[in-house]
Amino acid sequence: MVLNGHSTGGLTAALWAHRHPGVLSGLALTSPWLETWGGHPTRTLGRPVIRTLARVSPRMELPTGTISPSDVFYVADGWNDERDGALPDPSWAQDPYATGWDLNPAWVLRPWAPVRPGWLLAVLDGQARVAQGLDIDCPVLLMASARSRVSLGWTPQARHADTIIDAQAAARNSVRLGNLVTITRFAGGVHDLTLSEPPVRERVFSTLGRWLMSYALHTAHPNH
């Protein structure tokens, strides 16, 4: 069994794999949220405040900035000629990258999911645990964008970078997950790498396939 986790789910999957040795043949993480922006200093300063809020009202909604919901950029919506200009490659015209992805609206909270102290504290505590080092006993694949840029709104760079997490910090912290970690970075990748432009997606799935064949599917688990 190979477990895949993305973003916050990547952090959750890593912690789960650490707590359940001998279960997985591989762990594939795409843009896992292994570290917050600002790294250790931000976590050290922020956790006491969030812990206090979580103790008082764990489900309260925290303010998330001043950006208008109408200005939030969703790469899954597809290409906008007026804003984005001409497609870099006309052959992409019928690709979901251009036409938009068919997502279940019930599973997509817009403009974003509420940020609550109890949830955020769990994330910060999980990231602190990763920073201390985990002992995942199966091969781990870390896939992340080659660039990060904090931006909820549209910018030309938002089409080619991770605008949600610090991908460099995720790659740096991934070496603390276990003894066999493969790190891959993708130029032009967005936060959800599988929603990137077609050539990037092709490299992502090709990398995943090669890793599965080399490590997860052809390597006997030490505890099996």
MARBA-3410 file (N, C-alpha, C, O; in Angstrom, 1 decimal):
224
0.8,-1.2,0.0,0.0,0.0,0.0,0.9,1.2,0.0,1.8,1.4,0.8 ~ 0.6,2.2,-0.9,1.3,3.4,-1.0,0.3,4.5,-0.7,-0.8,4.6,-1.2 ~ 0.7,5.4,0.3,-0.1,6.5,0.7,0.3,7.8,0.1,1.5,8.1,0.0 ~ -0.6,8.6,-0.4,-0.3,9.9,-1.0,-1.0,11.0,-0.2,-2.1,10.8,0.2 ~ -0.3,12.0,0.1,-0.8,13.2,0.8,-0.4,14.5,0.2,0.8,14.6,-0.3
-1.3,15.4,0.1,-1.0,16.7,-0.5,-1.3,17.8,0.5,-2.3,17.8,1.2 ~ -0.4,18.8,0.5,-0.5,20.0,1.4,-0.7,19.7,2.8,0.2,19.0,3.4 ~ -1.8,20.1,3.5,-2.0,19.7,4.9,-2.1,18.2,5.0,-1.7,17.6,6.0 ~ -2.7,17.6,4.0,-2.8,16.2,4.0,-1.5,15.5,3.9,-1.3,14.4,4.4 ~ -0.5,16.2,3.3,0.9,15.6,3.3,1.5,15.6,4.6,2.2,14.6,5.0
1.3,16.7,5.4,1.7,16.7,6.8,1.0,15.6,7.6,1.7,14.9,8.4 ~ -0.3,15.5,7.4,-1.0,14.4,8.2,-0.5,13.0,7.8,-0.4,12.2,8.6 ~ -0.3,12.8,6.5,0.1,11.5,6.0,1.5,11.1,6.6,1.8,10.0,6.9 ~ 2.4,12.1,6.7,3.7,11.9,7.2,3.7,11.5,8.7,4.3,10.5,9.1 ~ 2.9,12.2,9.4,2.7,11.9,10.9,2.1,10.5,11.0,2.5,9.8,11.9
1.1,10.2,10.2,0.4,8.9,10.3,1.4,7.8,10.0,1.5,6.7,10.7 ~ 2.2,7.9,8.9,3.2,6.9,8.6,4.2,6.7,9.7,4.6,5.6,9.9 ~ 4.6,7.8,10.3,5.5,7.7,11.5,4.9,6.8,12.6,5.6,6.0,13.2 ~ 3.7,7.0,12.8,3.0,6.4,13.9,2.5,4.9,13.6,2.1,4.2,14.5 ~ 2.6,4.5,12.3,2.2,3.2,11.9,3.3,2.5,11.1,3.1,2.3,9.9
4.4,2.1,11.8,5.5,1.5,11.1,5.0,0.1,10.6,4.1,-0.6,11.2 ~ 5.6,-0.3,9.5,5.3,-1.7,8.9,4.1,-1.8,8.1,3.7,-2.9,7.7 ~ 3.4,-0.7,7.9,2.1,-0.7,7.1,2.3,-0.3,5.7,1.7,-1.0,4.8 ~ 3.1,0.7,5.4,3.2,1.2,4.0,4.4,0.7,3.3,5.4,0.4,3.8 ~ 4.2,0.6,1.9,5.3,0.3,1.1,6.0,1.5,0.5,7.1,1.5,0.0
5.2,2.6,0.6,5.8,3.9,0.1,4.9,5.1,0.6,3.7,4.9,0.8 ~ 5.5,6.3,0.7,4.7,7.5,1.0,5.1,8.5,0.0,6.2,9.0,-0.1 ~ 4.1,9.0,-0.8,4.3,10.0,-1.8,3.7,11.3,-1.3,2.4,11.4,-1.1 ~ 4.4,12.4,-1.2,3.9,13.6,-0.7,4.1,14.7,-1.8,5.2,14.9,-2.4 ~ 3.0,15.4,-2.1,3.0,16.5,-3.1,2.7,17.8,-2.4,1.7,18.0,-1.8
3.7,18.7,-2.4,3.7,20.0,-1.8,3.2,19.9,-0.3,2.2,20.5,0.0 ~ 3.8,19.0,0.5,3.3,18.8,1.8,3.6,20.1,2.7,4.7,20.7,2.5 ~ 2.7,20.4,3.6,2.9,21.6,4.4,3.7,21.2,5.6,3.2,21.1,6.8 ~ 5.0,21.0,5.4,5.9,20.5,6.5,6.5,21.7,7.3,7.0,21.5,8.4 ~ 6.3,22.9,6.8,6.8,24.1,7.6,6.0,25.3,7.2,5.6,25.5,6.1
5.8,26.2,8.2,5.1,27.4,8.0,6.0,28.4,7.4,7.2,28.3,7.5 ~ 5.4,29.5,6.8,6.2,30.6,6.3,7.0,31.2,7.4,6.3,31.5,8.5 ~ 8.2,31.4,7.3,9.0,32.0,8.4,9.8,31.0,9.2,10.6,31.3,10.0 ~ 9.4,29.7,9.0,10.1,28.6,9.7,10.0,28.6,11.2,9.0,29.0,11.8 ~ 11.1,28.1,11.8,11.1,27.9,13.2,10.8,29.2,14.0,10.0,29.1,15.0
11.3,30.3,13.7,11.0,31.5,14.5,9.5,31.8,14.5,8.9,32.2,15.6 ~ 8.8,31.7,13.4,7.4,32.0,13.3,6.6,31.0,14.1,5.7,31.4,14.9 ~ 7.0,29.7,14.1,6.3,28.7,14.9,6.5,28.9,16.4,5.6,28.8,17.1 ~ 7.7,29.3,16.7,8.1,29.5,18.1,7.3,30.7,18.7,6.8,30.6,19.8 ~ 7.1,31.8,17.9,6.4,32.9,18.4,4.9,32.7,18.3,4.2,33.3,19.1
4.5,32.0,17.3,3.0,31.9,17.0,2.3,30.9,17.8,1.1,31.0,18.2 ~ 3.0,29.8,18.2,2.3,28.7,18.9,1.7,29.1,20.2,0.5,28.7,20.5 ~ 2.4,29.9,21.1,1.7,30.2,22.4,0.4,31.0,22.2,-0.5,30.8,22.9 ~ 0.4,31.9,21.2,-0.7,32.7,20.9,-1.9,31.8,20.4,-3.0,31.9,20.9 ~ -1.6,31.0,19.5,-2.6,30.1,18.9,-3.1,29.1,19.9,-4.3,28.8,20.0
-2.2,28.7,20.8,-2.6,27.7,21.8,-3.6,28.4,22.8,-4.5,27.7,23.2 ~ -3.3,29.6,23.1,-4.2,30.3,24.0,-5.6,30.5,23.4,-6.6,30.3,24.0 ~ -5.6,30.9,22.1,-6.9,31.0,21.4,-7.6,29.7,21.3,-8.8,29.6,21.4 ~ -6.9,28.6,21.0,-7.5,27.3,20.9,-8.1,26.8,22.2,-9.1,26.1,22.2 ~ -7.4,27.2,23.3,-8.0,26.8,24.6,-9.3,27.6,24.9,-10.2,27.0,25.5
-9.4,28.8,24.5,-10.5,29.7,24.8,-11.7,29.3,23.8,-12.8,29.1,24.2 ~ -11.3,29.3,22.5,-12.4,29.1,21.5,-11.8,28.4,20.3,-11.4,29.1,19.3 ~ -11.6,27.1,20.3,-10.9,26.4,19.2,-11.6,26.5,17.9,-10.9,26.3,16.8 ~ -12.9,26.8,17.8,-13.6,26.8,16.5,-13.9,28.2,16.0,-14.6,28.4,15.0 ~ -13.4,29.2,16.7,-13.6,30.6,16.2,-12.9,30.8,14.8,-11.9,30.1,14.6
-13.4,31.7,14.0,-12.8,31.9,12.7,-11.8,33.1,12.9,-12.1,34.1,13.4 ~ -10.5,32.8,12.5,-9.5,33.8,12.5,-9.5,34.7,11.3,-9.9,34.2,10.2 ~ -9.2,35.9,11.4,-9.1,36.8,10.2,-8.0,36.3,9.2,-7.0,35.9,9.7 ~ -8.3,36.4,8.0,-7.4,35.8,6.9,-6.9,36.9,6.0,-6.5,36.5,4.9 ~ -7.0,38.2,6.3,-6.4,39.2,5.4,-7.5,40.0,4.8,-8.7,39.9,5.1
-7.1,41.0,4.0,-8.0,42.0,3.4,-8.3,41.7,2.0,-9.1,42.5,1.4 ~ -7.8,40.7,1.4,-8.0,40.5,-0.1,-9.5,40.2,-0.3,-10.1,39.4,0.5 ~ -10.1,40.8,-1.3,-11.5,40.5,-1.7,-11.6,39.1,-2.2,-10.8,38.6,-3.0 ~ -12.7,38.4,-1.8,-12.9,37.0,-2.3,-12.9,37.0,-3.8,-12.5,36.0,-4.4 ~ -13.4,38.1,-4.5,-13.5,38.1,-5.9,-12.1,38.1,-6.6,-12.0,37.9,-7.8
-11.1,38.5,-5.8,-9.8,38.6,-6.4,-8.9,37.4,-6.1,-7.8,37.4,-6.6 ~ -9.5,36.4,-5.5,-8.7,35.2,-5.2,-8.5,34.4,-6.5,-9.4,34.2,-7.3 ~ -7.3,33.9,-6.7,-6.9,33.2,-7.9,-7.1,31.7,-7.7,-6.5,31.2,-6.7 ~ -7.8,31.0,-8.6,-7.9,29.6,-8.6,-7.4,29.0,-9.9,-8.0,29.2,-10.9 ~ -6.3,28.4,-9.8,-5.7,27.8,-11.1,-6.6,26.8,-11.7,-6.5,26.5,-12.9
-7.4,26.1,-10.9,-8.4,25.1,-11.4,-9.4,25.7,-12.2,-10.1,24.9,-13.0 ~ -9.7,27.0,-12.2,-10.7,27.6,-13.1,-10.3,27.6,-14.5,-11.2,27.9,-15.4 ~ -9.1,27.4,-14.8,-8.7,27.4,-16.2,-8.0,28.7,-16.7,-7.8,29.6,-15.8 ~ -7.8,28.8,-17.9,-7.0,30.0,-18.5,-8.0,31.1,-18.8,-9.1,30.9,-19.4 ~ -7.6,32.3,-18.5,-8.4,33.5,-18.8,-7.6,34.4,-19.8,-6.6,35.0,-19.5
-8.1,34.4,-21.1,-7.4,35.1,-22.1,-7.2,36.6,-21.8,-6.1,37.1,-22.1 ~ -8.2,37.2,-21.2,-8.1,38.6,-21.0,-7.1,38.9,-19.9,-6.4,40.0,-20.0 ~ -6.9,38.1,-19.0,-6.0,38.3,-17.9,-4.6,37.7,-18.1,-3.6,38.3,-17.9 ~ -4.7,36.4,-18.6,-3.5,35.6,-18.8,-2.8,35.9,-20.1,-1.6,35.6,-20.3 ~ -3.5,36.4,-21.1,-3.0,36.5,-22.4,-3.1,35.2,-23.2,-4.0,34.4,-22.9
-2.4,35.1,-24.3,-2.5,33.9,-25.2,-1.9,32.7,-24.5,-0.9,32.8,-23.7 ~ -2.5,31.5,-24.8,-1.9,30.3,-24.2,-0.5,30.1,-24.7,-0.2,30.3,-25.9 ~ 0.4,29.7,-23.8,1.8,29.5,-24.3,1.9,28.5,-25.4,2.8,28.5,-26.2 ~ 1.0,27.5,-25.4,1.0,26.5,-26.5,-0.4,26.2,-26.9,-1.2,25.8,-26.1 ~ -0.7,26.5,-28.2,-2.1,26.4,-28.7,-2.6,24.9,-28.5,-3.9,24.7,-28.4
-1.8,23.9,-28.4,-2.2,22.6,-28.3,-2.8,22.3,-26.9,-3.4,21.2,-26.7 ~ -2.7,23.2,-26.0,-3.3,23.0,-24.7,-4.8,23.5,-24.7,-5.4,23.4,-23.6 ~ -5.3,23.9,-25.8,-6.6,24.6,-25.8,-7.7,23.7,-25.2,-8.6,24.2,-24.5 ~ -7.7,22.4,-25.4,-8.7,21.5,-24.8,-8.3,20.8,-23.6,-9.0,19.9,-23.0 ~ -7.1,21.2,-23.1,-6.6,20.6,-21.8,-7.3,21.3,-20.6,-7.6,22.5,-20.7
-7.6,20.5,-19.5,-8.2,21.2,-18.4,-7.5,22.3,-17.8,-8.0,23.2,-17.1 ~ -6.2,22.4,-18.1,-5.4,23.6,-17.6,-5.9,24.8,-18.3,-5.9,25.9,-17.7 ~ -6.5,24.7,-19.5,-7.1,25.9,-20.2,-8.6,25.9,-20.0,-9.1,27.0,-19.8 ~ -9.3,24.8,-20.1,-10.7,24.8,-20.0,-11.3,24.9,-18.6,-12.4,25.2,-18.4 ~ -10.4,24.5,-17.6,-10.9,24.4,-16.2,-11.1,23.0,-15.8,-11.5,22.2,-16.7
-10.9,22.7,-14.6,-11.0,21.3,-14.1,-12.4,21.1,-13.5,-13.0,22.0,-12.9 ~ -12.9,19.9,-13.8,-14.3,19.6,-13.3,-14.2,19.1,-11.9,-14.1,17.9,-11.6 ~ -14.4,20.0,-10.9,-14.3,19.7,-9.5,-15.7,19.7,-8.9,-16.6,20.3,-9.4 ~ -15.8,18.9,-7.9,-17.0,18.8,-7.1,-17.2,20.0,-6.3,-16.4,20.2,-5.3 ~ -18.2,20.9,-6.6,-18.3,22.2,-5.8,-18.5,22.0,-4.3,-18.2,22.9,-3.5
-19.1,20.8,-4.0,-19.4,20.6,-2.6,-18.1,20.4,-1.8,-18.1,20.5,-0.6 ~ -17.0,20.0,-2.5,-15.7,19.8,-1.8,-14.8,21.0,-1.9,-13.7,20.9,-1.4 ~ -15.2,22.1,-2.5,-14.4,23.2,-2.7,-15.0,24.4,-2.0,-16.0,24.9,-2.4 ~ -14.3,24.8,-0.9,-14.8,25.9,-0.1,-14.3,27.2,-0.6,-13.0,27.4,-0.6 ~ -15.1,28.1,-1.1,-14.7,29.4,-1.7,-15.2,30.5,-0.8,-16.4,30.5,-0.4
-14.5,31.6,-0.6,-13.1,31.8,-1.2,-12.0,31.0,-0.5,-11.0,30.8,-1.1 ~ -12.3,30.5,0.7,-11.3,29.6,1.3,-12.0,28.9,2.5,-13.0,29.4,3.0 ~ -11.4,27.9,3.0,-11.9,27.3,4.2,-11.6,28.1,5.4,-10.5,28.8,5.5 ~ -12.5,28.2,6.4,-12.2,29.0,7.6,-10.9,28.5,8.3,-10.7,27.3,8.4 ~ -10.2,29.4,8.9,-9.0,29.1,9.6,-9.4,29.2,11.1,-9.7,30.3,11.6
-9.3,28.1,11.8,-9.7,28.0,13.2,-8.5,27.7,14.1,-7.6,27.0,13.7 ~ -8.4,28.3,15.3,-7.3,28.1,16.2,-7.0,26.6,16.5,-5.8,26.2,16.5 ~ -8.0,25.8,16.7,-7.7,24.4,17.1,-7.1,23.7,15.9,-6.1,22.9,16.1 ~ -7.5,24.0,14.7,-6.9,23.4,13.5,-5.5,23.9,13.3,-4.6,23.1,13.1 ~ -5.3,25.2,13.4,-4.0,25.8,13.2,-3.0,25.3,14.2,-1.8,25.1,13.9
-3.4,25.1,15.5,-2.5,24.6,16.5,-2.1,23.2,16.2,-0.9,22.8,16.4 ~ -3.0,22.4,15.7,-2.6,21.0,15.3,-1.6,21.0,14.2,-0.7,20.2,14.2 ~ -1.7,21.9,13.2,-0.8,22.0,12.1,0.6,22.4,12.7,1.6,21.8,12.3 ~ 0.6,23.5,13.5,1.9,23.9,14.1,2.6,22.9,14.9,3.8,22.7,14.9 ~ 1.8,22.1,15.7,2.4,21.1,16.5,2.9,19.9,15.6,4.0,19.4,15.9
2.2,19.6,14.5,2.7,18.6,13.6,4.0,19.0,12.9,4.9,18.2,12.7 ~ 4.0,20.3,12.5,5.3,20.8,11.9,6.4,20.8,12.8,7.6,20.5,12.5 ~ 6.2,21.1,14.1,7.2,21.0,15.1,7.7,19.6,15.3,8.9,19.4,15.5 ~ 6.8,18.6,15.2,7.2,17.2,15.3,8.0,16.8,14.1,9.0,16.1,14.3 ~ 7.7,17.3,12.9,8.5,17.0,11.8,9.9,17.6,11.9,10.9,16.9,11.6
10.0,18.8,12.4,11.3,19.5,12.6,12.2,18.7,13.6,13.4,18.7,13.5 ~ 11.6,18.0,14.6,12.4,17.2,15.5,12.9,15.9,14.9,13.8,15.3,15.3 ~ 12.2,15.5,13.8,12.7,14.3,13.1,11.7,13.1,13.3,11.3,12.8,14.4 ~ 11.2,12.5,12.2,10.4,11.4,12.2,11.2,10.1,11.9,12.3,10.2,11.5 ~ 10.5,9.0,12.0,11.2,7.7,11.7,10.3,6.9,10.8,9.9,5.8,11.1
10.0,7.4,9.6,9.2,6.7,8.6,10.0,5.6,8.0,11.1,5.8,7.5 ~ 9.5,4.4,8.1,10.3,3.2,7.7,10.1,2.7,6.3,10.6,1.7,5.9 ~ 9.4,3.5,5.5,9.2,3.1,4.1,9.8,4.2,3.2,10.1,5.3,3.7 ~ 10.1,4.0,1.9,10.6,5.0,1.0,9.6,6.2,0.9,8.4,6.0,0.9 ~ 10.1,7.4,0.9,9.3,8.6,0.9,9.7,9.4,-0.4,10.9,9.6,-0.7
8.7,9.9,-1.1,8.9,10.8,-2.3,8.4,12.1,-1.9,7.2,12.3,-1.5 ~ 9.2,13.2,-2.1,8.7,14.6,-1.9,8.7,15.2,-3.2,9.8,15.4,-3.9 ~ 7.6,15.7,-3.7,7.5,16.5,-4.9,6.9,17.9,-4.6,5.9,18.0,-3.9 ~ 7.6,18.9,-5.1,7.2,20.3,-4.8,7.7,21.2,-5.9,8.5,20.8,-6.7 ~ 7.1,22.3,-6.0,7.4,23.3,-7.0,8.9,23.8,-6.8,9.4,23.7,-5.6
9.5,24.3,-7.8,10.8,24.8,-7.7,10.8,26.3,-7.1,11.8,26.8,-6.7 ~ 9.6,26.9,-7.1,9.5,28.3,-6.6,8.3,28.4,-5.8,7.3,27.7,-5.9 ~ 8.4,29.4,-4.9,7.2,29.8,-4.0,7.0,31.3,-4.1,8.0,32.0,-4.3 ~ 5.8,31.7,-4.0,5.4,33.1,-4.0,4.1,33.2,-3.3,3.1,32.7,-3.7 ~ 4.1,34.0,-2.1,2.9,34.2,-1.4,2.0,35.1,-2.1,2.3,36.3,-2.3
0.8,34.6,-2.5,-0.1,35.5,-3.2,-1.4,34.7,-3.4,-1.5,33.7,-4.0 ~ -2.5,35.3,-2.8,-3.8,34.7,-3.0,-4.5,35.3,-4.3,-5.3,34.6,-4.8 ~ -4.0,36.4,-4.7,-4.5,37.0,-5.9,-3.8,36.6,-7.1,-2.7,36.0,-7.0 ~ -4.3,37.0,-8.3,-3.7,36.6,-9.6,-2.4,37.5,-9.8,-2.4,38.7,-9.6 ~ -1.4,36.8,-10.2,-0.2,37.5,-10.8,0.3,36.6,-11.9,0.0,35.4,-11.9
1.1,37.1,-12.8,1.6,36.2,-13.8,2.4,35.0,-13.3,2.4,33.9,-13.8 ~ 3.1,35.3,-12.1,3.9,34.2,-11.5,3.1,33.2,-10.9,3.6,32.0,-10.6 ~ 1.8,33.5,-10.5,1.0,32.5,-9.9,0.7,31.3,-10.7,0.3,30.2,-10.2 ~ 0.9,31.4,-12.0,0.8,30.3,-12.9,1.9,29.3,-12.9,1.9,28.2,-13.5 ~ 3.0,29.7,-12.2,4.3,28.9,-12.3,5.0,28.7,-11.0,6.1,28.4,-11.0
4.2,28.9,-9.9,4.9,28.8,-8.6,3.9,28.3,-7.6,2.7,28.4,-7.8 ~ 4.4,27.9,-6.4,3.5,27.5,-5.3,3.2,28.8,-4.5,4.1,29.4,-4.0 ~ 1.9,29.1,-4.5,1.5,30.4,-3.8,0.9,30.1,-2.5,0.4,31.0,-1.8 ~ 1.0,28.8,-2.0,0.4,28.5,-0.7,1.4,28.2,0.4,1.4,28.7,1.5 ~ 2.4,27.3,0.1,3.4,26.9,1.1,4.8,27.4,0.6,5.0,27.7,-0.5
5.7,27.3,1.6,7.1,27.5,1.3,7.7,26.2,0.8,8.1,25.3,1.6 ~ 7.8,26.0,-0.5,8.3,24.8,-1.1,9.7,24.5,-0.7,10.1,23.3,-0.6 ~ 10.5,25.5,-0.6,11.9,25.3,-0.3,12.0,24.7,1.2,12.8,23.8,1.4 ~ 11.2,25.3,2.1,11.2,24.8,3.5,10.7,23.3,3.5,11.2,22.5,4.3 ~ 9.7,23.0,2.7,9.1,21.6,2.6,10.2,20.7,2.2,10.4,19.6,2.8
11.0,21.0,1.2,12.1,20.2,0.7,13.1,20.0,1.7,13.7,18.9,2.0 ~ 13.5,21.1,2.4,14.5,21.1,3.4,14.1,20.2,4.6,15.0,19.5,5.1 ~ 12.9,20.3,5.0,12.5,19.5,6.2,12.2,18.1,5.8,12.1,17.2,6.7 ~ 12.0,17.8,4.6,11.6,16.4,4.2,12.7,15.4,4.5,12.5,14.2,4.7 ~ 14.0,15.9,4.6,15.1,15.0,4.9,15.0,14.4,6.4,15.7,13.5,6.7
14.1,15.0,7.2,13.9,14.6,8.6,12.8,13.6,8.7,12.5,13.1,9.8 ~ 12.2,13.2,7.6,11.1,12.2,7.6,11.5,10.8,7.8,10.8,10.0,8.5 ~ 12.6,10.4,7.3,13.1,9.0,7.4,14.4,8.9,6.7,15.1,9.8,6.4 ~ 14.9,7.6,6.5,16.2,7.3,6.0,16.3,7.2,4.5,17.4,7.3,3.9 ~ 15.1,7.1,3.8,15.1,7.0,2.4,14.1,8.0,1.8,12.9,7.7,1.7
14.6,9.2,1.5,13.7,10.3,1.0,14.2,10.7,-0.3,15.4,11.1,-0.5 ~ 13.4,10.7,-1.3,13.7,11.2,-2.7,13.0,12.6,-2.8,11.8,12.7,-2.7 ~ 13.8,13.6,-3.1,13.3,15.0,-3.3,13.3,15.4,-4.7,14.4,15.3,-5.4 ~ 12.2,15.9,-5.2,12.1,16.3,-6.6,11.4,17.7,-6.7,10.4,17.9,-6.0 ~ 12.0,18.6,-7.4,11.4,19.9,-7.6,11.0,20.2,-9.0,11.8,19.7,-9.9
9.9,20.8,-9.3,9.4,21.0,-10.6,9.3,22.5,-11.0,8.5,23.2,-10.4 ~ 10.2,22.9,-11.9,10.1,24.3,-12.4,8.7,24.5,-13.1,8.3,23.7,-13.9 ~ 8.0,25.5,-12.8,6.7,25.9,-13.3,5.6,25.2,-12.6,4.4,25.4,-13.0 ~ 5.8,24.4,-11.6,4.8,23.8,-10.9,4.0,24.7,-9.9,4.6,25.6,-9.3 ~ 2.7,24.5,-9.8,1.8,25.2,-8.9,1.7,24.4,-7.6,2.2,23.3,-7.5
1.0,24.9,-6.6,0.9,24.2,-5.3,0.3,22.8,-5.5,1.0,21.8,-5.0 ~ -0.8,22.6,-6.2,-1.2,21.3,-6.5,-0.6,20.9,-7.9,-1.0,21.3,-8.9 ~ 0.5,20.2,-7.8,1.3,19.9,-9.0,0.5,19.3,-10.1,0.9,19.5,-11.3 ~ -0.5,18.6,-9.8,-1.3,17.9,-10.8,-2.2,18.8,-11.5,-2.9,18.4,-12.5 ~ -2.3,20.1,-11.1,-3.0,21.1,-11.8,-2.1,22.1,-12.6,-2.6,23.1,-13.2
-0.8,21.7,-12.7,0.1,22.6,-13.4,-0.1,22.4,-14.9,-0.9,21.6,-15.4 ~ 0.6,23.2,-15.7,0.5,23.2,-17.2,1.0,21.8,-17.6,1.7,21.1,-17.0 ~ 0.5,21.3,-18.8,0.6,20.0,-19.3,2.1,19.4,-19.2,2.3,18.3,-18.7 ~ 3.1,20.2,-19.6,4.5,19.6,-19.6,4.9,19.3,-18.1,5.6,18.3,-17.9 ~ 4.5,20.2,-17.2,4.9,20.0,-15.8,4.2,18.7,-15.3,4.8,17.9,-14.6
2.9,18.6,-15.5,2.1,17.5,-15.1,2.7,16.2,-15.6,2.8,15.2,-14.9 ~ 3.2,16.2,-16.9,3.8,15.0,-17.4,5.0,14.6,-16.7,5.2,13.4,-16.4 ~ 5.8,15.6,-16.3,7.0,15.3,-15.5,6.7,14.8,-14.1,7.4,13.9,-13.6 ~ 5.6,15.4,-13.5,5.2,14.9,-12.2,4.8,13.5,-12.2,5.3,12.7,-11.4 ~ 3.9,13.1,-13.1,3.4,11.7,-13.2,4.5,10.7,-13.6,4.6,9.6,-13.2
5.4,11.2,-14.5,6.6,10.4,-14.9,7.5,10.1,-13.7,8.0,9.0,-13.5 ~ 7.7,11.1,-12.9,8.6,11.0,-11.7,7.9,10.0,-10.7,8.6,9.2,-10.2 ~ 6.6,10.2,-10.5,5.9,9.3,-9.6,6.0,7.9,-10.1,6.2,7.0,-9.2 ~ 5.8,7.7,-11.4,5.8,6.3,-11.9,7.2,5.7,-11.7,7.3,4.5,-11.3 ~ 8.2,6.4,-12.0,9.6,5.9,-11.9,9.9,5.5,-10.4,10.5,4.5,-10.1
9.5,6.4,-9.5,9.7,6.2,-8.1,9.0,5.0,-7.6,9.5,4.2,-6.8 ~ 7.7,4.8,-8.0,6.9,3.7,-7.6,7.6,2.4,-8.1,7.7,1.4,-7.3 ~ 8.1,2.3,-9.3,8.7,1.1,-9.8,10.0,0.9,-9.2,10.4,-0.3,-9.0 ~ 10.8,1.9,-8.8,12.1,1.8,-8.3,12.1,1.5,-6.8,13.0,0.7,-6.3 ~ 11.2,2.0,-6.1,11.2,1.9,-4.6,10.0,1.2,-4.0,10.1,0.3,-3.3
8.8,1.8,-4.3,7.6,1.3,-3.6,7.2,-0.1,-4.0,6.7,-0.9,-3.2 ~ 7.2,-0.4,-5.3,6.6,-1.6,-5.8,7.7,-2.7,-6.0,7.3,-3.9,-5.9 ~ 8.9,-2.4,-6.1,9.9,-3.4,-6.3,10.8,-3.6,-5.1,11.8,-4.3,-5.1 ~ 10.5,-2.9,-4.0,11.3,-3.0,-2.8,10.5,-3.7,-1.7,9.5,-3.2,-1.3 ~ 11.0,-4.8,-1.2,10.3,-5.5,-0.1,10.4,-4.7,1.2,11.5,-4.2,1.5
9.3,-4.5,1.8,9.3,-3.7,3.1,10.1,-4.5,4.1,9.9,-5.7,4.3 ~ 10.9,-3.8,4.9,11.8,-4.5,5.9,11.0,-5.2,6.9,11.5,-6.2,7.5 ~ 9.7,-4.9,7.1,9.0,-5.5,8.2,8.0,-6.6,7.6,7.2,-7.2,8.4 ~ 8.0,-6.8,6.3,7.1,-7.8,5.7,7.8,-9.1,5.5,7.2,-10.1,5.0
END
